[in-house]
Amino acid sequence: MAAYKIVVDAMGGDYAPLSPVEGALIALERHPDLQIILAGREKEIRKALEGKTYDKDRLTVLHKEQVVENEEHNPAEAVRTKKDSSLMYGMKMVKEKEADGLVSAANTGAVLAGATLVAGRIRGVLRPALSVALPGRKGPVLLLDVGANVDSKPAYLVQFAQMTSIYCQRQLGIKKPRVGLLNVGVEPGKGNALTKEVYELLEKEPEIRFVGNVEAREVLEDAADVIVTDGFAGNILLKGLEGVARYMFSCLKEEMTKSLRNKIGALLLKPAMRNLKHKMDPSAVGGTPLLGIDGAVVKAHGNSNGEAFANAIEQCIRYLDSNVNQEIAECMARSKQRAREEKSVE
């Protein structure tokens, strides 16, 4: 691993600054060459650091009084008016190469807007996207977009497929990831105007291995390695899966405590249930990088605890190691060249 310098938005998330600080300390223990800058209100950060042992040469505090709140009503306006906030200054550091990456659990819309307006997009990328790894039956399934772009054009989804295929290859080691399009049926003619047009475009796209439409009930059943959709449908699917998982665990817990026989059975099942819960726990992943941004920007979960924040920092390190952005830039250049050639033939 290279010696990276990562900015952590210490004021982002439900449990800031305690969770970001704790996560930073865990990450420093895991990576002896890592440097972390905790950006935010210094007094609060110092309080969270009280009694902790850490290398002061590798952990620094950058005072920023302004904070982009989790409940911002207009995230885009917040990033424009709070340019000296911990989040926005961290984006600026990434843009100016003063830091290699940024990790934040702040408002998703604000992170997206800040990354787009300040850090900037990779040349040729129309819109950045959020991808999340779902616990599939035979391994992780990458779903995107999960909320960054609720109104999408067909060209956006094609780029989502291209970018996530590269990310899947570099992060998961799958040489030719299967790309599916989330739809209401598997037949080519199914769906609304957006999915019908996207289907035709993905069929012709040489940069990906398109396997057709995938219904929501098949997303976790190894139908594809990558599932592409717009941010509106993707966010609904993601939150629906999270809700079902919580409901099922709640029901199981209730049933397992109803009688002595059930309690005995629960003891026997406890190791298996613990493994299943860990497999479905989003904190094990920690966060997800914004694909298409010219820099490593990782969005951590808003309710991240210290361990989850450490895992989000881990994601940022792996993203930097994988050189995904350069491959995305090269892919965008090839696509642009093909478009020119097709236009000249016409």
KARARA-V897833 format. One record per pair of residues at least 12 apart in sequence whose C-alpha atoms are under 10 Angstrom apart, sorted by the first residue. I is the first residue (numbers start at 1). J is the second residue. Records with the same first field share a line. If there is no record, write none. Layout:
# KARARA-V897833
I->J ; J
This chain:
# KARARA-V897833
1->31 ; 32 ; 33 ; 34 ; 317 ; 318 ; 320 ; 321
2->31 ; 33 ; 34 ; 317 ; 320 ; 321
3->31 ; 32 ; 33 ; 34 ; 35 ; 100 ; 317
4->31 ; 33 ; 34 ; 35 ; 36 ; 99 ; 100 ; 101 ; 316 ; 317 ; 320 ; 321
5->33 ; 34 ; 35 ; 36 ; 37 ; 58 ; 59 ; 94 ; 97 ; 98 ; 99 ; 100 ; 101 ; 102 ; 317
6->24 ; 34 ; 35 ; 36 ; 37 ; 38 ; 59 ; 90 ; 93 ; 94 ; 98 ; 99 ; 100 ; 101 ; 102 ; 103 ; 296 ; 297 ; 313 ; 316 ; 317
7->24 ; 35 ; 36 ; 37 ; 38 ; 39 ; 60 ; 61 ; 62 ; 86 ; 87 ; 89 ; 90 ; 91 ; 93 ; 94 ; 98 ; 99 ; 100 ; 101 ; 102 ; 103 ; 104 ; 297 ; 313
8->20 ; 21 ; 23 ; 24 ; 36 ; 37 ; 38 ; 39 ; 40 ; 61 ; 62 ; 86 ; 87 ; 90 ; 101 ; 102 ; 103 ; 104 ; 105 ; 298 ; 309 ; 313
9->21 ; 37 ; 38 ; 39 ; 40 ; 62 ; 64 ; 67 ; 68 ; 85 ; 86 ; 87 ; 88 ; 89 ; 90 ; 91 ; 102 ; 103 ; 104 ; 105 ; 106
10->22 ; 23 ; 24 ; 37 ; 38 ; 39 ; 40 ; 41 ; 42 ; 44 ; 45 ; 61 ; 62 ; 64 ; 67 ; 86 ; 87 ; 103 ; 104 ; 105 ; 106
11->38 ; 39 ; 40 ; 41 ; 44 ; 45 ; 64 ; 65 ; 66 ; 67 ; 68 ; 69 ; 70 ; 85 ; 86 ; 87 ; 104 ; 105 ; 106
12->39 ; 40 ; 67 ; 68 ; 69 ; 70 ; 86 ; 87 ; 103 ; 104 ; 105 ; 106 ; 107 ; 111 ; 299 ; 300 ; 301 ; 302 ; 303 ; 304
13->69 ; 70 ; 104 ; 105 ; 106 ; 107 ; 300 ; 301 ; 302 ; 303 ; 304 ; 305 ; 309
14->69 ; 70 ; 105 ; 106 ; 107 ; 301 ; 302 ; 303 ; 304 ; 305
15->105 ; 302 ; 303 ; 304 ; 305 ; 306
16->40 ; 44 ; 45 ; 48 ; 105 ; 106 ; 302 ; 303 ; 304 ; 305 ; 306
17->38 ; 39 ; 40 ; 41 ; 42 ; 44 ; 45 ; 46 ; 47 ; 48 ; 49 ; 306
18->44 ; 45 ; 47 ; 48 ; 49 ; 305 ; 306
19->48 ; 105 ; 303 ; 304 ; 305 ; 306 ; 307 ; 308 ; 309 ; 310
20->38 ; 39 ; 45 ; 48 ; 103 ; 104 ; 105 ; 300 ; 304 ; 305 ; 306 ; 307 ; 308 ; 309 ; 310 ; 312 ; 313
21->38 ; 45 ; 46 ; 48 ; 49 ; 305 ; 306 ; 309 ; 310
22->48 ; 49 ; 52 ; 305 ; 306 ; 307 ; 308 ; 309 ; 310
23->304 ; 305 ; 306 ; 307 ; 308 ; 309 ; 310 ; 311 ; 312 ; 313 ; 314
24->36 ; 37 ; 38 ; 54 ; 59 ; 306 ; 307 ; 309 ; 310 ; 311 ; 312 ; 313
25->49 ; 52 ; 53 ; 54 ; 55 ; 59 ; 306 ; 307 ; 309 ; 310
26->54 ; 306 ; 307 ; 309 ; 310 ; 311 ; 313
27->306 ; 307 ; 309 ; 310 ; 311 ; 312 ; 313 ; 314
28->54 ; 55 ; 58 ; 59 ; 310 ; 313
29->54 ; 55
30->310 ; 314
31->314 ; 317
32->55 ; 58
33->58
34->58 ; 59 ; 317
35->55 ; 56 ; 57 ; 58 ; 59 ; 60 ; 99 ; 100
36->56 ; 57 ; 58 ; 59 ; 60 ; 61 ; 99 ; 101 ; 102 ; 313
37->58 ; 59 ; 60 ; 61 ; 62 ; 90 ; 99 ; 102
38->59 ; 60 ; 61 ; 62 ; 63 ; 64 ; 86 ; 90
39->60 ; 61 ; 62 ; 63 ; 64 ; 65 ; 85 ; 86 ; 87 ; 88 ; 89 ; 90
40->61 ; 62 ; 63 ; 64 ; 65 ; 66 ; 67 ; 84 ; 85 ; 86 ; 87 ; 89 ; 90
41->61 ; 62 ; 63 ; 64 ; 65 ; 66 ; 67 ; 85 ; 86
42->61 ; 62 ; 63 ; 64 ; 65
43->61 ; 63 ; 65
44->63
45->61 ; 62 ; 63
46->61
62->86 ; 89 ; 90
63->84 ; 85 ; 86
64->84 ; 85 ; 86 ; 87 ; 88 ; 89 ; 90
65->82 ; 84 ; 85 ; 86
66->81 ; 82 ; 83 ; 84 ; 85 ; 86 ; 87 ; 88 ; 89
67->79 ; 82 ; 83 ; 84 ; 85 ; 86 ; 87 ; 88 ; 106
68->81 ; 82 ; 83 ; 84 ; 85 ; 86 ; 87 ; 88 ; 106 ; 107 ; 110 ; 111
69->85 ; 87 ; 106 ; 107 ; 110
70->105 ; 106 ; 107 ; 108 ; 109 ; 110 ; 302
71->106 ; 107 ; 108 ; 110
72->106 ; 107 ; 108 ; 109 ; 110
73->107 ; 109
74->109 ; 110
75->107 ; 108 ; 109 ; 110 ; 111 ; 112 ; 113 ; 114
76->109 ; 110 ; 111 ; 112 ; 113 ; 114 ; 117
77->110 ; 113
78->109 ; 110 ; 113 ; 114
79->109 ; 110 ; 111 ; 112 ; 113 ; 114 ; 115 ; 117 ; 118
80->110 ; 113 ; 114 ; 117 ; 118
83->114 ; 118
86->104
87->102 ; 103 ; 104 ; 105 ; 106 ; 107 ; 110 ; 111 ; 114 ; 115
88->110 ; 111 ; 113 ; 114 ; 115 ; 117 ; 118 ; 119
89->114 ; 118
90->102 ; 103 ; 104 ; 114 ; 115 ; 118 ; 119 ; 297
91->103 ; 111 ; 114 ; 115 ; 116 ; 117 ; 118 ; 119 ; 120 ; 295 ; 296 ; 297
92->114 ; 115 ; 117 ; 118 ; 119 ; 120
93->118 ; 119
94->115 ; 118 ; 119 ; 120 ; 294 ; 295 ; 296 ; 297
95->115 ; 118 ; 119 ; 120 ; 294 ; 295 ; 296
96->118 ; 119
97->119 ; 295
99->295 ; 296
100->295 ; 296 ; 297 ; 316 ; 317 ; 320
101->295 ; 296 ; 297 ; 298 ; 313 ; 316 ; 317 ; 319 ; 320
102->115 ; 289 ; 295 ; 296 ; 297 ; 298 ; 299 ; 312 ; 313 ; 316
103->287 ; 288 ; 289 ; 296 ; 297 ; 298 ; 299 ; 300 ; 309 ; 310 ; 312 ; 313 ; 314 ; 315 ; 316
104->287 ; 297 ; 298 ; 299 ; 300 ; 301 ; 302 ; 309 ; 312 ; 313
105->286 ; 287 ; 298 ; 299 ; 300 ; 301 ; 302 ; 303 ; 304 ; 309 ; 312
106->299 ; 300 ; 301 ; 302 ; 303
107->299 ; 300 ; 301 ; 302
108->130 ; 147 ; 148 ; 299 ; 300 ; 301 ; 302
109->147 ; 148 ; 149
111->148 ; 290 ; 297 ; 298 ; 299
112->127 ; 128 ; 129 ; 130 ; 147 ; 148 ; 149 ; 290 ; 293 ; 297 ; 299
113->128 ; 148
115->128 ; 290 ; 292 ; 293 ; 294 ; 295 ; 296 ; 297 ; 298
116->128 ; 290 ; 292 ; 293 ; 294
118->293 ; 294
119->293 ; 294 ; 295 ; 296 ; 297
120->292 ; 293 ; 294 ; 295
121->290 ; 291 ; 292 ; 293 ; 294 ; 295 ; 329
122->291 ; 292 ; 293 ; 294 ; 295 ; 325 ; 326 ; 328 ; 329 ; 330 ; 332
123->292 ; 293 ; 294 ; 328 ; 329 ; 330 ; 332 ; 333
124->159 ; 292 ; 328 ; 329 ; 330 ; 331 ; 332 ; 333 ; 335 ; 336
125->155 ; 156 ; 159 ; 160 ; 163 ; 291 ; 292 ; 293 ; 294 ; 328 ; 329 ; 331 ; 332 ; 333
126->153 ; 155 ; 156 ; 157 ; 159 ; 160 ; 292 ; 332
127->148 ; 149 ; 152 ; 153 ; 155 ; 156 ; 157 ; 159 ; 160 ; 291 ; 292 ; 293
128->145 ; 148 ; 149 ; 156 ; 159 ; 160 ; 163 ; 289 ; 290 ; 291 ; 292 ; 293 ; 294
129->144 ; 145 ; 146 ; 147 ; 148 ; 149 ; 156 ; 157 ; 159 ; 160 ; 163 ; 164 ; 230 ; 231 ; 288 ; 289 ; 290 ; 291 ; 292 ; 293
130->142 ; 143 ; 144 ; 145 ; 146 ; 147 ; 148 ; 149 ; 160 ; 164 ; 231 ; 234 ; 287 ; 288 ; 289 ; 290 ; 291 ; 292 ; 298 ; 299
131->143 ; 144 ; 145 ; 146 ; 147 ; 148 ; 160 ; 163 ; 164 ; 167 ; 226 ; 227 ; 228 ; 231 ; 234 ; 287 ; 288 ; 289 ; 290 ; 291
132->144 ; 145 ; 146 ; 226 ; 234 ; 238 ; 282 ; 285 ; 287 ; 288 ; 289
133->168 ; 225 ; 226 ; 282 ; 285 ; 287 ; 288
134->219 ; 220 ; 225 ; 226 ; 238 ; 241 ; 279 ; 280 ; 281 ; 282 ; 285
135->219 ; 220 ; 221 ; 276 ; 279 ; 280 ; 281 ; 282
136->218 ; 219 ; 220 ; 221 ; 222 ; 223 ; 224 ; 225 ; 279 ; 280
137->219 ; 220 ; 221 ; 222 ; 223
138->220 ; 221 ; 222 ; 223 ; 225
139->172 ; 220 ; 221 ; 222 ; 225
140->168 ; 172 ; 220 ; 222 ; 224 ; 225 ; 226 ; 279
141->168 ; 172 ; 178 ; 219 ; 220 ; 221 ; 222 ; 223 ; 224 ; 225 ; 226 ; 227
142->164 ; 165 ; 167 ; 168 ; 172 ; 179 ; 219 ; 220 ; 224 ; 225 ; 226 ; 227 ; 228
143->160 ; 161 ; 164 ; 179 ; 180 ; 181 ; 182 ; 219 ; 224 ; 225 ; 226 ; 227 ; 228 ; 229 ; 234 ; 235 ; 237 ; 238
144->157 ; 160 ; 161 ; 164 ; 182 ; 226 ; 227 ; 228 ; 229 ; 230 ; 231 ; 233 ; 234 ; 235 ; 238 ; 291
145->157 ; 160 ; 161 ; 164 ; 227 ; 228 ; 229 ; 230 ; 231 ; 232 ; 233 ; 234 ; 235 ; 291
146->228 ; 229 ; 230 ; 231 ; 232 ; 233 ; 234 ; 235 ; 236 ; 237 ; 238 ; 239
147->229 ; 230 ; 231 ; 232 ; 233 ; 234 ; 235 ; 236 ; 238
148->230 ; 231 ; 232 ; 234 ; 235 ; 290
149->229 ; 230 ; 231 ; 232 ; 234 ; 235
150->229 ; 230 ; 231 ; 232 ; 233 ; 234 ; 235
151->230 ; 231 ; 232 ; 233
152->194 ; 229 ; 230 ; 231 ; 232
153->194 ; 195 ; 197 ; 198 ; 230
154->193 ; 194 ; 195 ; 196 ; 197 ; 198 ; 199 ; 200 ; 201 ; 202 ; 229 ; 230
155->197 ; 198 ; 201 ; 202
156->198 ; 229 ; 230
157->181 ; 194 ; 195 ; 198 ; 199 ; 201 ; 202 ; 228 ; 229 ; 230 ; 231
158->198 ; 199 ; 201 ; 202 ; 205 ; 207 ; 208 ; 228 ; 229
159->202 ; 205 ; 207 ; 228 ; 291 ; 292 ; 328 ; 331 ; 332 ; 335
160->226 ; 227 ; 228 ; 229 ; 230 ; 291 ; 292
161->178 ; 179 ; 180 ; 181 ; 202 ; 205 ; 207 ; 208 ; 209 ; 210 ; 226 ; 227 ; 228 ; 229
162->179 ; 202 ; 205 ; 206 ; 207 ; 208 ; 209 ; 228 ; 328 ; 331 ; 332 ; 335
163->207 ; 208 ; 291 ; 292 ; 324 ; 325 ; 327 ; 328 ; 329 ; 331 ; 332
164->177 ; 179 ; 208 ; 225 ; 226 ; 227 ; 228 ; 291 ; 292 ; 324 ; 328
165->177 ; 178 ; 179 ; 207 ; 208 ; 209 ; 225 ; 226 ; 328
166->207 ; 208 ; 322 ; 323 ; 324 ; 325 ; 327 ; 328 ; 331
167->226 ; 289 ; 291 ; 319 ; 322 ; 323 ; 324 ; 325 ; 327 ; 328
168->225 ; 226 ; 324
169->322 ; 324
170->318 ; 319 ; 321 ; 322 ; 323 ; 324 ; 327
171->315 ; 318 ; 319 ; 321 ; 322 ; 323 ; 324
172->225
174->225
176->207 ; 208 ; 209 ; 210 ; 225
177->208 ; 209 ; 210 ; 211 ; 224 ; 225 ; 226
178->208 ; 209 ; 210 ; 211 ; 212 ; 222 ; 223 ; 224 ; 225 ; 226 ; 227
179->202 ; 208 ; 209 ; 210 ; 211 ; 212 ; 213 ; 214 ; 223 ; 224 ; 225 ; 226 ; 227 ; 228
180->199 ; 202 ; 209 ; 210 ; 211 ; 212 ; 213 ; 214 ; 215 ; 219 ; 223 ; 224 ; 225 ; 226 ; 227 ; 228 ; 229
181->195 ; 196 ; 198 ; 199 ; 202 ; 210 ; 211 ; 212 ; 213 ; 214 ; 215 ; 216 ; 219 ; 224 ; 226 ; 227 ; 228 ; 229 ; 230
182->195 ; 212 ; 213 ; 214 ; 215 ; 216 ; 218 ; 219 ; 226 ; 227 ; 228 ; 229 ; 230 ; 233 ; 234 ; 237
183->195 ; 196 ; 199 ; 212 ; 213 ; 214 ; 215 ; 216 ; 227 ; 228 ; 229 ; 233
184->213 ; 214 ; 215 ; 216 ; 217
185->212 ; 213 ; 214 ; 215 ; 216
186->212 ; 213 ; 214 ; 215
187->212 ; 213 ; 214
188->200 ; 212 ; 213
189->213
190->213
191->213
194->229 ; 230
195->213 ; 229 ; 230
196->213
198->228 ; 229
199->212 ; 213
200->212
205->335
206->335
207->331 ; 334 ; 335
209->224 ; 226
210->224 ; 226
211->223 ; 224 ; 225 ; 226
212->224
213->227 ; 228
214->227 ; 228
215->227
216->234 ; 237 ; 241
219->237
220->241
242->280 ; 281 ; 282
245->277 ; 280 ; 281
246->277 ; 280
249->273 ; 276 ; 277
252->266 ; 273
253->266
256->269
281->308
282->300 ; 301 ; 304 ; 308
283->300 ; 301 ; 303 ; 304 ; 305 ; 306 ; 307 ; 308 ; 309 ; 310 ; 311 ; 312
284->307 ; 308 ; 309 ; 310 ; 311 ; 312
285->300 ; 301 ; 307 ; 308 ; 309 ; 310 ; 311 ; 312 ; 314 ; 315
286->298 ; 299 ; 300 ; 301 ; 304 ; 305 ; 306 ; 307 ; 308 ; 309 ; 310 ; 311 ; 312 ; 313 ; 314 ; 315 ; 316
287->299 ; 300 ; 301 ; 302 ; 304 ; 308 ; 309 ; 310 ; 311 ; 312 ; 313 ; 314 ; 315 ; 316
288->300 ; 301 ; 312 ; 313 ; 315 ; 316 ; 319
289->312 ; 315 ; 316 ; 319
291->324 ; 325 ; 328
292->324 ; 325 ; 328 ; 329
293->325 ; 328
294->325 ; 326 ; 328 ; 329
295->319 ; 320 ; 324 ; 325
296->315 ; 316 ; 317 ; 318 ; 319 ; 320 ; 323 ; 324 ; 325
297->315 ; 316 ; 319 ; 320
298->312 ; 313 ; 314 ; 315 ; 316 ; 317 ; 319
299->312 ; 313 ; 315 ; 316
300->312 ; 313 ; 315
